Amino acid sequence: MKNSFLDFLKAFRKTIIVWVLLLVFVLIGIYFGVPKKILGGGIIAIGWVTGAFAGLMAMIALLPLVGPIIVSVLSLPVIWLLNGLGYFVSIIAIKKGYSKEVVNSRVLTVVLLVGIVIGYVLSKLIDFFRENGFNIL
């Protein structure tokens, strides 16, 4: 058990270091009052250049049973399309003065996307258990 944890740390040491540095970058930025847009843009740029997001998805994929399912759902084009469409609608609504409604709609969009991910993962787990002789429902 101890050896496998050390192997994990060796394999993902760069990703872990980058995510720790990103977290420190965020905390320092919040402490010094850096504008959120600059902070977010910097994190996206650093994460993209270093491959931190791909490394995070690789670490999530290592979770037994649910990891690969979560990664496959998060990489579905439908999820990206729904989220992107929500941002465009939010921009139009904010320009028309519907800021409170935009917050409510973004919360509902996130809840919908999380529900899709949870439903997909549960359906795959139920199919897996049924195929292997477990009668759970």
N, C-alpha and C positions, 0 to 999 in steps of 0.2 A: 504494500500500500504506500509506504513512504517513498519507495523508489519510483513509483508511477507518478506521484505528485511532483517529485524533482524533475522527472522527464517532461511533465507538462510545463513546469516553470522554464526549463531550458528551451523547449520548443516555442513558447510564446513570450519569451522575455522581452523582445522588442515591442510587441503589441502591448504588453502590460506596462512597460516603461512609458510608451507614448500616451496611454490612457491616464496614467498617474500624472504625467506632465500636463495633459489637457485639463485634468481636474484642478491641478495647482494653478494653471493659467486662468481658469474660470474663477476660482476663489480670489485670486489676486485682482482680477478685473472687477469683480463685484466689490471688493474692499475699497478699491481706488475710484469706484464710480465710473468705470468705462461704459460708454453707451452700449446697449444690448446688441444693436445691429453690428457694431464693430467687433464685439466679443464673439457673436455668433458667426460672423463671416470669417474671423480668424480661426475659429475652431473647425469650421467646415473646410477651410483651405488647408490647415495643418493635417486634419484627419484624412483628407483626400490625397494629399501628397505623400503622406507616410503610409497609407494603406491601413489606417487604424480601424476603419469601418469594416473592411474585409476581414481583418484579424478578429474583430469582435464577432462577426458572423461565424467565423471558423470555430471560435471558442463555444458559441451557442450550439453549433452543430455537433459538438462532442458530448452534449448531454444525452444520456441513454434514452432511447425511444422517442422522446418529444423534440430533441434538438434538431434533427434533420427536417422534421415536419415544420417546425417554427421557421427555419431558414427558408424552406421552399415556399411557405405562405408569404413571408415578408418579401420575397423576391418576385411575387406574382405581379404582372403588369396591371392587373385590375386594382390592386391596392394602391399602386403608385398613381394610377389614373384618377381614382376617387380622391385621393389626398391632394393631388395637383388641382383638380377641378374645384375642390373646396377652397383652396387658396385664391384662385381667380375670382370666385364668387365673393369671397371675403373682401378682396380689394375693391370690387365694384360697390359692395354694400357699405364699406367704410367711407368711400367717397360720397355716398348719398346720405350719410349721417346715421347709419344703423349700427353703431358700435356695440351696444349691449346685445343686440340680436346676433351679431357676428360671433361674439364670445360664446353665446349659447349654441349656435350652429357648429362652431368648431369643437366644442365639448361633445356634442352629439356625433359628429363625424369621428372623433377619436374613439368614442364608445362603440360606434358601429364597427370600426376597423378592428378594435380589440375583440369584439364579439365574433367577428368573422374568423379571426385567428384562433380563438378558443374553440369555436364550433368545429373548425376544420381539424384541429388537433384531437379533440374528443372523438370525432367520427373515425379518424384514423386509428386511434387507440382501441375503440370498440371493435372495429374490423380486425385489428391485430389479435385481440383476445378471443374473438369468435373463431378465427381461423385456427387458433392453437388450442381449441377445445375448452375454453373458459366460457361459461354462460353467465354473463354479468347482468344482462337485462332480460 
